[in-house]
Amino acid sequence: MIKAGMRLTLESGNRESTLQQTYRCKVVEFTEDVIYISYPLNEETQRSAFLLKGTKLLATFIGYNQNVYTFPTEVTGREIKGMPVVKLFYPGDKKLKSIQRRSFFRVPLTAKAVIESEQEQQAVMEIMTKNISAGGIAGSFHHSLLFNEKDSVVVRLSLPNREGILQHLELKGEVVRITAPTSCKVGQLSIKFMDMEKQMKEMMIRYTLKRQLDLRRKGLL
């Protein structure tokens, strides 16, 4: 399941703790029970992290089947493999836990997004997002109902990248739930992302992990 060149996201600490840190790295080499990774980069500081031997982590990666997997691991040492690498314990494929789309990290997000239909009528509407994950987005709207469930749409929104610069995204999706607005309530819309490329999915997972950490540190999650 693990392959050289794969990207890993590593989390240290308890997800309920404000001390949690998130790192990203690449698999350099692997054996039956050891993964050699490049020195992890701290998502917050954008600097290489020195992880002590014995540090327990939760690793996340996207398999070639586009499923997301996690597994518990631990730093077991360091070596030189043409470059300095960190050794992680690998518990084996049987210990991998598959994360379903609905289980992707969902974090609050208030931002404008434009939803455009891929149908012939080319309906376009603007929503205010409520939350986002690597699997989809939910938001609210005030105007007339323009879509139906199972409609194919394109979602356009902007999210900050690692350097804090807004990156304009265009994501294919499918409406999975929609409620028309009333005089008392705003409309609600949920969209499942479809046919997302591996690189984009990895970016979305990193974004939601980082935002989750930021919100916890501010006491908002």
Disulfide bonds with the S-S distance in Angstrom:
none
